């Protein structure tokens, strides 16, 4: 689901960048901490982890997932299936008088013509409201790219964002100007709701798909949600070492993520989405299993919506200029 990406891109206004920078500089003066996080040459962790977040790995680039892949399916169920069911009812209601006239029957009752007019207004009104106001939310997880991909190319020293046009499109970013929203002191911090890596680029480091400099800034979210600060730092360190040192400093993952929309992967995603990690990690396994079994029907419904949303999407691909970059 692309909720955070959509909110970040859709709510931009002129002057946002300047206001954000002024606030960051003011906070830096008050706290004594730098405006931005560690640069790409600074190590933040003695350990590394791929965080089970890698789609592709080779000596040229790594493709990394975004945090919200599991959080999809419910919008598809409510706005997709529910919306289509309502529109189907409207069309059925409109077809009743149509069949009457096609049979050559011409009722004279005023109520019949009132029903025809109401069915016509409700049907076209529903279509208008759905595609004008609701379809944009359905596209957060259906009828769009199946996934977002962040590519780190160590040969070109660029970062590429593969996104649909409605949330920013494809952009190229300077690796050397990457700013990671991490703090080395956060390694002892616990993230109960799960945290994820946020990377940002100021103006002057953002290019469009054709290589033209954009007068804009960028933010992207990378990797699975982390359980604690140490895991988040180790994941950023994995990416940093791959780009700065090479594959020998960031070993390939034991297993790459699959891009095939298998139904059991949707079930696994829905199963792991339930916020019961703390219960499991506390050692209360019997209670954890019991709660999971009680919520199994909810998990199956979520998994079904998750799988349908994947089937309604297309698999995105980088353009040849980015696909062959650095080879």
C-alpha positions in Angstrom: 0.0 0.0 0.0 1.4 3.4 -1.0 -0.4 5.5 1.7 2.6 7.3 3.1 4.2 7.9 -0.3 0.9 9.2 -1.6 0.5 11.5 1.4 4.0 12.9 1.1 3.7 13.5 -2.6 0.1 14.7 -2.8 0.2 17.1 0.1 3.2 19.1 -1.2 2.9 22.8 -1.5 5.2 25.6 -2.7 7.6 26.6 0.0 7.4 23.3 1.9 11.1 22.6 1.4 12.1 26.0 2.8 9.8 25.8 5.8 11.0 22.2 6.5 14.7 23.4 6.3 14.1 26.4 8.6 12.4 24.1 11.2 15.2 21.6 11.0 17.9 24.3 11.5 16.0 25.8 14.4 15.7 22.3 16.1 19.4 21.7 15.5 20.3 25.0 17.3 18.0 24.1 20.2 19.2 20.5 20.6 22.8 20.8 19.5 22.4 18.0 17.0 23.2 18.4 13.3 20.4 19.1 10.8 20.9 15.9 8.9 21.9 12.4 9.9 25.2 10.7 9.3 26.6 11.1 5.8 27.3 8.0 3.6 30.9 7.8 4.7 30.1 7.5 8.4 29.7 4.0 9.9 26.7 3.7 12.3 26.9 0.1 13.3 29.4 -2.8 13.8 26.9 -5.3 12.3 24.9 -5.5 9.1 21.6 -7.1 8.1 19.8 -7.2 4.8 16.5 -7.2 6.9 15.0 -9.7 4.4 14.3 -6.7 2.2 16.3 -7.5 -1.0 14.7 -8.3 -4.4 17.9 -8.4 -6.5 21.6 -8.6 -5.6 24.7 -8.5 -7.8 28.0 -6.6 -8.1 26.3 -3.6 -9.8 23.2 -2.9 -7.8 20.7 -4.1 -5.1 17.0 -3.7 -5.4 15.3 -3.0 -2.0 11.6 -3.2 -1.0 9.6 -0.5 0.8 8.0 -1.0 4.2 4.3 -1.2 3.4 4.0 -4.2 1.1 2.0 -6.3 3.7 -0.4 -3.4 4.5 -2.6 -3.9 1.5 -5.8 -5.7 0.7 -8.4 -4.1 2.9 -8.8 -1.1 0.5 -9.2 -3.5 -2.4 -11.9 -5.4 -0.5 -13.9 -2.4 0.6 -13.5 0.0 -2.3 -12.9 -2.5 -5.0 -15.2 -5.5 -4.4 -17.7 -3.4 -2.4 -17.7 -0.6 -4.9 -18.1 -2.9 -7.9 -21.0 -4.7 -6.1 -22.8 -1.4 -5.5 -22.3 -0.4 -9.1 -23.5 -3.8 -10.2 -26.7 -3.3 -8.2 -27.2 0.1 -9.9 -26.7 -1.3 -13.4 -29.2 -4.1 -12.6 -31.7 -1.6 -11.5 -31.2 0.3 -14.7 -31.6 -2.8 -16.8 -35.1 -3.6 -15.4 -36.8 -0.7 -17.2 -34.6 -1.2 -20.3 -35.8 -4.8 -20.7 -39.4 -3.6 -20.3 -39.1 -1.1 -23.2 -37.1 -3.7 -25.3 -40.1 -6.1 -25.0 -42.3 -3.4 -26.5 -44.2 -2.7 -23.3 -44.9 0.9 -22.4 -46.3 1.3 -18.9 -48.3 4.4 -18.2 -47.9 4.4 -14.4 -46.1 7.5 -13.1 -44.3 5.4 -10.5 -42.6 3.3 -13.2 -41.1 6.4 -14.9 -40.1 7.8 -11.5 -38.2 4.6 -10.8 -36.5 4.8 -14.3 -35.4 8.3 -13.6 -34.2 7.5 -10.1 -32.2 4.4 -11.4 -30.6 6.5 -14.1 -29.6 9.3 -11.7 -28.3 6.9 -9.0 -26.3 4.8 -11.5 -24.5 7.7 -13.2 -24.2 9.6 -10.0 -22.5 6.5 -8.4 -20.1 6.2 -11.3 -19.2 9.8 -11.0 -18.7 9.8 -7.3 -16.7 6.5 -7.4 -14.3 7.5 -10.1 -14.0 11.2 -9.0 -13.5 10.7 -5.3 -12.9 7.0 -4.4 -10.8 5.5 -7.3 -7.7 7.5 -6.3 -7.7 5.6 -3.0 -8.2 2.2 -4.7 -5.1 3.0 -6.7 -3.0 3.0 -3.5 -2.9 -0.8 -3.9 -4.8 -1.9 -7.1 -4.6 -1.0 -10.8 -1.1 0.4 -10.2 2.4 -0.9 -9.9 2.6 -4.1 -7.8 5.5 -2.8 -5.8 7.9 0.1 -5.3 11.6 -0.6 -5.8 14.6 1.4 -4.6 17.7 0.5 -6.6 21.2 1.3 -5.2 23.7 1.2 -8.0 27.3 1.2 -6.7 28.9 1.7 -10.2 26.9 4.8 -11.1 26.7 5.9 -7.5 23.0 6.7 -8.0 19.8 5.7 -6.2 16.8 5.0 -8.4 13.1 5.1 -7.3 10.7 3.0 -9.3 7.2 4.5 -8.6 3.9 5.1 -10.4 3.4 8.6 -11.7 0.7 9.5 -9.2 3.2 9.2 -6.3 6.2 10.9 -8.0 7.2 8.6 -10.8 10.8 7.4 -11.6 13.6 9.6 -10.3 17.4 9.4 -10.1 19.2 10.6 -6.9 22.8 11.2 -6.0 24.1 8.6 -3.6 26.7 11.0 -2.2 24.0 13.4 -1.1 21.8 10.8 0.6 20.7 11.7 4.1 19.5 8.9 6.4 17.1 9.6 9.2 19.1 7.6 11.8 20.9 8.4 14.9 23.8 6.2 16.2 22.4 6.6 19.7 19.1 4.9 18.8 20.6 1.4 18.9 19.0 0.8 22.4 15.7 2.2 21.3 12.7 -0.2 21.0 10.2 0.4 18.3 7.0 -1.2 19.4 5.0 -0.3 16.3 7.9 -1.0 14.0 10.2 1.6 12.4 11.6 1.9 8.9 14.5 3.6 7.2 13.8 7.0 5.8 16.2 8.5 3.2 16.1 12.1 1.9 17.7 14.3 -0.7 17.8 18.0 -0.8 17.4 20.1 -3.9 20.2 19.7 -6.3 20.4 15.9 -6.0 17.1 14.9 -7.7 16.9 14.1 -11.4 14.0 13.0 -13.6 14.0 9.8 -15.6 15.7 11.6 -18.5 18.5 12.9 -16.3 17.3 16.5 -16.0 17.8 18.2 -12.7 14.5 18.8 -10.8 13.9 21.8 -8.6 12.6 19.5 -5.9 13.5 17.4 -2.9 12.8 13.7 -2.3 12.0 11.3 0.5 11.6 7.6 0.3 11.0 4.7 2.8 13.2 1.6 2.6 13.1 -1.9 3.9 10.9 -3.9 6.3 9.8 -2.4 9.5 12.4 -2.9 12.2 11.9 -4.1 15.7 14.5 -1.8 17.3 17.0 0.9 16.6 19.9 -1.5 16.4 18.2 -3.4 13.6 17.5 -0.2 11.7 21.1 1.0 12.0 22.4 -2.4 10.9 20.2 -2.3 7.8 21.4 1.2 6.8 24.9 0.1 7.5 24.3 -2.9 5.1 23.3 -0.5 2.3 26.0 2.0 3.1 28.8 -0.6 3.0 27.5 -2.1 -0.2 27.7 1.3 -1.9 30.9 2.6 -0.2 33.0 -0.6 0.0 31.4 -3.3 -2.2 29.6 -6.7 -2.1 32.4 -8.1 0.1 31.3 -5.8 3.0 27.6 -6.6 2.5 27.1 -10.3 1.8 24.3 -11.5 -0.4 21.1 -12.4 1.5 20.4 -16.0 2.2 17.1 -15.7 0.3 15.9 -13.0 -2.2 12.3 -11.8 -2.0 10.0 -13.3 -4.6 8.1 -11.1 -7.1 5.7 -13.8 -8.0 2.3 -13.2 -6.4 1.8 -16.6 -4.9 -1.3 -16.8 -2.6 0.7 -18.4 0.3 2.9 -15.3 0.3 -0.2 -13.1 0.7 -1.3 -15.3 3.6 2.2 -15.0 5.2 2.1 -11.2 4.8 -1.3 -11.0 6.4 -0.3 -13.4 9.2 2.8 -11.3 10.1 0.8 -8.0 9.9 -1.1 -8.8 13.1 0.4 -6.6 15.9 1.3 -9.5 18.2 5.1 -9.4 18.0 5.5 -8.2 21.6 3.4 -11.1 22.8 5.5 -13.6 20.9 8.8 -12.1 22.0 7.8 -12.0 25.6 7.8 -15.8 25.6 4.0 -16.2 25.9 3.8 -18.7 23.0 0.6 -20.4 24.1 -1.3 -17.1 24.3 0.3 -16.0 21.0 -0.8 -19.1 19.1 -4.3 -19.0 20.7 -4.8 -15.4 19.6 -3.5 -16.1 16.2 -5.9 -19.0 15.7 -8.8 -16.9 17.0 -8.0 -14.2 14.4 -7.5 -16.7 11.6 -10.8 -15.8 9.8 -9.6 -12.1 9.8 -6.2 -13.2 8.5 -7.8 -15.2 5.6 -10.0 -12.2 4.6 -7.0 -9.9 4.7 -4.9 -12.4 2.7 -7.6 -12.7 0.1 -7.7 -9.0 -0.4 -3.9 -8.8 -0.4 -3.7 -11.4 -3.2 -6.5 -9.9 -5.3 -4.7 -6.5 -5.0 -1.5 -8.1 -6.4 -3.4 -9.7 -9.3 -4.9 -6.4 -10.2 -1.5 -4.7 -10.5 1.3 -4.9 -13.0 4.9 -5.7 -12.4 6.9 -2.5 -12.7 10.2 -2.3 -14.7 13.0 0.2 -14.9 13.5 1.9 -18.3 16.5 0.6 -20.3 18.6 3.6 -19.4 18.4 2.7 -15.7 18.2 -1.1 -16.2 21.6 -1.1 -18.1 23.3 1.6 -16.1 26.7 0.6 -14.8 26.9 -2.6 -16.8 
